Amino acid sequence: MAPAGLAVSAVLLLVVAPLVLSPFRLDLLAKYLCYAIVAVGIALAWGRGGMLTLGQGVFFGLGGYAMGMHLKLAEAGPGKLPDFMSWSGVESLPLLWKPFANPVFTLVMVVLLPVVVAVLLGSLVFRQRVRGAYFAVLSQALAAAFVILLVGQQGLTGGTNGLTNIQHFFGLDLYDDADRRLLYLIVALVLGLAYLGVRQLAASRYGQLLVAIRDGEDRVRFLGYDPALVKTVAFAVSAALAGVAGALFVPVVGLLTPANLGVVASLELLIGVAIGGRYSLAGAVGGALLFNYAKTVFSEELPDSWLYVQGALFVVVMVWAPRGIAGLAGQLRDRWARRGPLRPVSYPAGADRPQEVST
């Protein structure tokens, strides 16, 4: 995206949206922006690195549960248990929860937990040269296993209900419109920083190497580089962004359940990026916003058939624009540029001009 486009987008998100949208719609936009942060990471891992990540819900959930645990402990107060633990018959705070009473520890874990899991998985998988559909299935299986683990630990994670009824976020009252507007601005700023950071990374020598590995991994290996290390770094960055998005999602929505993290949620994140264009960071962000907005509109207007309409939207885009909306826009722009303005043809002095042929 050009600097002018970035400036216009910043004004729309930071100035226009808070002024013209109702609190309810602004909350919805904040939720879409959380998904857009994940989309930036997917564009790096999938679009630049060729890693089809079907398990981003795991990293989203790790960051979200880390933040949710801290917020639940802060609301319960010193020495007290979160509400769902009392309902589940838990008598003392589990050892796993105790460190999350510290806000600094929580903020570190929001990023560190997803990164550690991504590095461990990437080191094991990429060094075995697992890629393509095999990596996609493996990451999807990880998301399914993660949800099963969460559901089975009722007293520790809230089970199928997850972490609910979150009312405060670092001093902000989540039932106050002014505080929620400030929370929206925080999410928008984080998205901007994530976009600019990944854009800089993609434009660097590392980004060029990542694309080279996507297009010819064996050739890059023969040149002396370690593709496993390069891909693991990109995978870890995408995981960190998903963790941050999950942590912001919790106060924006006020809850976090396993349904927000499973296979379906991971696929929807990927579909949004595919619609917008996985080779373009701006396209990935736009696709995430468009997909989730369409999901909201279709569910409101067509409650019985919105899933079919949503699926049809994806099919139409993939058939007519396999590189996404951003790729289609680029093709149209290139065609228009090749046409150019019509200019009179000049001939050297003394040259014979072509004669018209009459039929």
SULRAQUI-V943228 format. One record per run of one state. SS is the DSSP state (H for helix, E for strand, C for the rest). FROM is the first residue (numbers start at 1). TO is the last residue. Records with the same first field share a line. If there is no record, write none. Layout:
BEGIN
SS=FROM-TO, FROM-TO
END
This chain:
BEGIN
C=1-2, 21-22, 49-55, 77-82, 88-94, 102-102, 127-132, 153-153, 158-162, 164-167, 170-171, 174-176, 204-204, 223-226, 254-255, 257-257, 261-262, 277-280, 302-305, 321-323, 340-359
H=3-20, 23-48, 56-76, 83-87, 95-101, 103-126, 133-152, 154-157, 177-203, 205-222, 227-253, 258-260, 263-276, 281-301, 306-320, 324-339
E=163-163, 168-169, 172-173, 256-256
END
